[in-house]
Amino acid sequence: MTDPATRQAPAAFVHGERVERPWTEVIKEFGPNDVFIKGANAIDLMGNAGVLLGSSNGGTIGQAIGFLAGSGAHLVMPVGMEKLVPDVVAASSFLGHGRIDQRFGMACGMFVVSTGQIITEVEALTALFAVDAAVVAAGGVAGTEGAITVAAQGEPDAVDAVMQYVHKLKKEPQFGVQKRGCPECNAPCDR
């Protein structure tokens, strides 16, 4: 679980400018041209996304989905292909705070989303560089356990642009979050 002191707070933008109002207020004014961006913990090939719920109030997605559906706003779900699972719906049937007897860390439920636009590395490469892309391998060791290998094909200039972008990304520092230590965790591992 991410340490609350270092967890990035949600951001709300109105007409391209960040506002200090809570997103839970801004979303009440959403219309069909507005966009809500929410990551996911799992995706499947049927177009479903799964969002883990640590809270019994439905978390961010549970609080937002009614406003999004009612307003006709867009739900965009950026998520890495390393989170591909066989079946999100089936996975969700195993979860729930009251269903999990033994665990490491917090017991969670899962909210299944079938109406969001899932954007993986494949869709991003296609949109940004007009190439065809596919995941061709996954996994690794020594820090690459969640890695994926993507192949892209297209016009030579487009493929060159992809490679230049990837070289630039490889220079970025590793993203990290501060996790809660065991004494501070409110959902300790079953020992």
DOKOLZA-181507 format. One record per residue (C-alpha): residue in one letter; x, z, y. Coordinates in pm, 1 decimal, decimal comma, padded with zeros to 6 digits. Layout:
! residues N
+------+----------+----------+----------+
: type :       c1 :       c3 :       c2 :
+------+----------+----------+----------+
:    A :        X :        Z :        Y :
...
+------+----------+----------+----------+
This chain:
! residues 191
+------+----------+----------+----------+
: type :       c1 :       c3 :       c2 :
+------+----------+----------+----------+
:    M :  00000,0 :  00000,0 :  00000,0 :
:    T :  00128,5 : -00093,2 :  00342,9 :
:    D :  00227,8 :  00193,9 :  00568,9 :
:    P : -00040,8 :  00209,7 :  00841,1 :
:    A :  00227,3 :  00269,5 :  01106,0 :
:    T :  00381,2 : -00073,4 :  01040,5 :
:    R :  00071,8 : -00269,6 :  00941,2 :
:    Q : -00010,2 : -00551,8 :  01181,1 :
:    A : -00351,0 : -00509,5 :  01339,9 :
:    P : -00606,4 : -00793,2 :  01332,8 :
:    A : -00597,9 : -01020,4 :  01637,0 :
:    A : -00894,4 : -01178,6 :  01815,1 :
:    F : -00868,4 : -01485,6 :  02038,3 :
:    V : -01131,4 : -01622,0 :  02275,6 :
:    H : -01068,2 : -01972,6 :  02414,8 :
:    G : -00708,9 : -01950,3 :  02291,7 :
:    E : -00630,0 : -01622,2 :  02466,4 :
:    R : -00576,1 : -01297,5 :  02278,7 :
:    V : -00830,4 : -01033,5 :  02372,3 :
:    E : -00808,0 : -00660,6 :  02322,6 :
:    R : -01164,3 : -00631,2 :  02193,9 :
:    P : -01202,1 : -00544,4 :  01825,7 :
:    W : -01262,6 : -00842,4 :  01597,9 :
:    T : -01577,7 : -00668,7 :  01474,1 :
:    E : -01725,0 : -00718,5 :  01822,3 :
:    V : -01588,4 : -01068,9 :  01886,8 :
:    I : -01732,1 : -01204,4 :  01559,4 :
:    K : -02084,5 : -01116,8 :  01673,8 :
:    E : -02053,6 : -01399,6 :  01929,6 :
:    F : -01933,3 : -01660,7 :  01677,8 :
:    G : -02090,8 : -02003,6 :  01663,7 :
:    P : -02036,2 : -02314,3 :  01452,4 :
:    N : -01713,4 : -02408,7 :  01635,0 :
:    D : -01541,6 : -02075,8 :  01578,8 :
:    V : -01284,0 : -01995,9 :  01310,9 :
:    F : -01213,3 : -01678,2 :  01115,7 :
:    I : -00880,8 : -01664,7 :  00929,8 :
:    K : -00852,9 : -01434,0 :  00628,7 :
:    G : -00592,0 : -01435,3 :  00354,9 :
:    A : -00675,0 : -01390,0 : -00011,9 :
:    N : -00522,9 : -01216,1 : -00311,6 :
:    A : -00624,6 : -01475,9 : -00570,2 :
:    I : -00744,4 : -01836,2 : -00588,8 :
:    D : -00858,0 : -02058,8 : -00873,4 :
:    L : -00891,8 : -02433,0 : -00929,8 :
:    M : -01270,1 : -02416,2 : -00882,2 :
:    G : -01221,7 : -02340,9 : -00510,7 :
:    N : -01289,8 : -01967,6 : -00529,1 :
:    A : -01084,4 : -01708,6 : -00346,8 :
:    G : -01067,9 : -01340,7 : -00436,0 :
:    V : -01002,9 : -01066,4 : -00181,7 :
:    L : -00911,4 : -00722,8 : -00314,2 :
:    L : -01120,0 : -00441,1 : -00170,1 :
:    G : -00951,5 : -00108,3 : -00130,4 :
:    S : -01244,2 :  00020,9 :  00071,0 :
:    S : -01597,4 :  00063,5 : -00055,2 :
:    N : -01733,6 : -00081,7 :  00272,8 :
:    G : -01633,2 : -00435,2 :  00169,3 :
:    G : -01315,7 : -00444,9 :  00376,0 :
:    T : -01256,7 : -00713,5 :  00636,4 :
:    I : -01421,3 : -00990,5 :  00434,7 :
:    G : -01727,8 : -00782,8 :  00352,2 :
:    Q : -01778,6 : -00695,0 :  00717,0 :
:    A : -01727,0 : -01055,3 :  00832,2 :
:    I : -01901,8 : -01276,7 :  00576,1 :
:    G : -02258,1 : -01224,4 :  00700,3 :
:    F : -02166,6 : -01316,8 :  01057,4 :
:    L : -01973,6 : -01621,3 :  00935,6 :
:    A : -02254,4 : -01749,4 :  00714,1 :
:    G : -02521,6 : -01676,3 :  00973,4 :
:    S : -02337,3 : -01846,4 :  01259,2 :
:    G : -02206,3 : -02141,4 :  01060,0 :
:    A : -01851,4 : -02054,8 :  01167,1 :
:    H : -01549,6 : -02172,5 :  00969,7 :
:    L : -01369,1 : -01944,5 :  00726,3 :
:    V : -01008,8 : -02055,5 :  00669,4 :
:    M : -00814,3 : -01881,8 :  00395,0 :
:    P : -00438,7 : -01942,6 :  00396,1 :
:    V : -00295,4 : -01838,0 :  00060,8 :
:    G :  00013,3 : -01919,7 : -00141,6 :
:    M : -00010,5 : -02100,1 : -00473,2 :
:    E :  00167,8 : -01805,7 : -00636,5 :
:    K : -00173,3 : -01635,9 : -00624,3 :
:    L : -00337,1 : -01894,4 : -00853,0 :
:    V : -00529,3 : -01729,7 : -01137,8 :
:    P : -00738,8 : -01891,7 : -01412,2 :
:    D : -01078,8 : -01770,5 : -01289,3 :
:    V : -01146,5 : -01555,0 : -00981,3 :
:    V : -01504,6 : -01479,3 : -01086,2 :
:    A : -01393,8 : -01357,1 : -01428,9 :
:    A : -01112,9 : -01152,2 : -01272,4 :
:    S : -01358,2 : -00983,8 : -01035,1 :
:    S : -01568,3 : -00863,6 : -01328,2 :
:    F : -01279,5 : -00639,0 : -01437,6 :
:    L : -01249,2 : -00466,9 : -01101,7 :
:    G : -01431,3 : -00203,5 : -00900,8 :
:    H : -01345,8 :  00145,5 : -00783,5 :
:    G : -01566,8 :  00306,4 : -01046,1 :
:    R : -01458,6 :  00077,4 : -01330,6 :
:    I : -01088,5 :  00147,8 : -01335,8 :
:    D : -00990,9 :  00455,7 : -01533,8 :
:    Q : -00611,3 :  00413,6 : -01537,7 :
:    R : -00402,5 :  00237,9 : -01278,1 :
:    F : -00081,7 :  00213,4 : -01080,6 :
:    G : -00180,7 :  00267,7 : -00718,3 :
:    M : -00522,8 :  00214,1 : -00569,4 :
:    A : -00828,8 :  00110,4 : -00767,8 :
:    C : -00980,4 : -00199,7 : -00607,3 :
:    G : -01283,1 : -00418,8 : -00623,2 :
:    M : -01274,8 : -00792,2 : -00557,7 :
:    F : -01493,9 : -00994,8 : -00324,2 :
:    V : -01535,7 : -01353,7 : -00444,7 :
:    V : -01548,5 : -01614,2 : -00168,0 :
:    S : -01663,5 : -01964,9 : -00255,1 :
:    T : -01735,8 : -02089,9 :  00096,1 :
:    G : -01394,4 : -02062,4 :  00262,1 :
:    Q : -01154,0 : -02348,3 :  00317,6 :
:    I : -00848,2 : -02258,2 :  00111,4 :
:    I : -00521,1 : -02380,1 :  00262,0 :
:    T : -00221,5 : -02362,3 :  00028,4 :
:    E :  00123,0 : -02509,8 :  00071,1 :
:    V : -00012,3 : -02832,9 : -00077,1 :
:    E : -00289,6 : -02874,8 :  00182,4 :
:    A : -00055,5 : -02765,7 :  00461,5 :
:    L :  00206,7 : -03027,1 :  00372,9 :
:    T : -00058,5 : -03298,2 :  00349,2 :
:    A : -00209,7 : -03202,2 :  00685,7 :
:    L :  00117,5 : -03154,1 :  00872,3 :
:    F :  00324,3 : -03441,0 :  00731,5 :
:    A :  00081,5 : -03691,4 :  00571,4 :
:    V :  00249,2 : -03665,5 :  00229,6 :
:    D :  00108,6 : -03618,3 : -00117,0 :
:    A :  00224,0 : -03286,8 : -00258,7 :
:    A :  00188,0 : -03099,8 : -00587,2 :
:    V :  00306,1 : -02772,9 : -00735,3 :
:    V :  00534,7 : -02870,3 : -01022,1 :
:    A :  00682,6 : -02535,1 : -01133,8 :
:    A :  00650,4 : -02163,3 : -01065,6 :
:    G :  00830,2 : -01834,5 : -01115,1 :
:    G :  01188,0 : -01727,1 : -01134,8 :
:    V :  01416,2 : -01424,1 : -01147,7 :
:    A :  01637,6 : -01222,6 : -00909,1 :
:    G :  01402,7 : -01233,3 : -00611,8 :
:    T :  01226,3 : -01560,3 : -00686,7 :
:    E :  00962,2 : -01414,7 : -00919,2 :
:    G :  00671,9 : -01538,7 : -00704,1 :
:    A :  00830,1 : -01868,7 : -00608,7 :
:    I :  00672,6 : -02208,3 : -00651,1 :
:    T :  00834,7 : -02549,9 : -00661,5 :
:    V :  00657,1 : -02825,1 : -00469,6 :
:    A :  00722,4 : -03198,1 : -00492,4 :
:    A :  00618,0 : -03424,8 : -00206,4 :
:    Q :  00604,4 : -03801,6 : -00184,2 :
:    G :  00516,6 : -04041,5 :  00091,9 :
:    E :  00674,2 : -04257,6 :  00358,5 :
:    P :  01050,2 : -04192,9 :  00389,3 :
:    D :  01018,6 : -04061,5 :  00746,4 :
:    A :  00744,1 : -03820,2 :  00641,2 :
:    V :  00946,1 : -03688,3 :  00346,2 :
:    D :  01249,3 : -03650,3 :  00574,9 :
:    A :  01034,3 : -03447,4 :  00815,8 :
:    V :  00922,3 : -03222,8 :  00529,1 :
:    M :  01282,8 : -03164,4 :  00425,4 :
:    Q :  01389,3 : -03084,5 :  00783,1 :
:    Y :  01105,1 : -02834,5 :  00808,9 :
:    V :  01192,8 : -02671,7 :  00476,8 :
:    H :  01557,9 : -02638,2 :  00585,3 :
:    K :  01437,0 : -02468,8 :  00904,6 :
:    L :  01210,1 : -02232,6 :  00706,0 :
:    K :  01491,4 : -02135,9 :  00469,9 :
:    K :  01679,7 : -01991,8 :  00770,5 :
:    E :  01394,3 : -01756,4 :  00857,4 :
:    P :  01456,1 : -01390,8 :  00775,9 :
:    Q :  01276,7 : -01255,1 :  00473,4 :
:    F :  00936,3 : -01110,4 :  00558,9 :
:    G :  00895,0 : -00751,4 :  00459,0 :
:    V :  00653,0 : -00467,3 :  00502,0 :
:    Q :  00706,4 : -00096,1 :  00488,1 :
:    K :  00519,1 :  00049,7 :  00192,4 :
:    R :  00393,5 :  00404,2 :  00178,7 :
:    G :  00608,7 :  00644,4 : -00015,5 :
:    C :  00465,6 :  00825,0 : -00313,7 :
:    P :  00404,1 :  01156,0 : -00133,0 :
:    E :  00195,8 :  00985,2 :  00139,0 :
:    C : -00008,9 :  00761,9 : -00091,3 :
:    N : -00376,0 :  00852,3 : -00117,9 :
:    A : -00407,3 :  00662,8 : -00449,1 :
:    P : -00120,5 :  00788,0 : -00663,6 :
:    C : -00027,9 :  00623,2 : -00990,6 :
:    D : -00173,1 :  00775,1 : -01302,9 :
:    R :  00117,2 :  00948,8 : -01470,3 :
+------+----------+----------+----------+
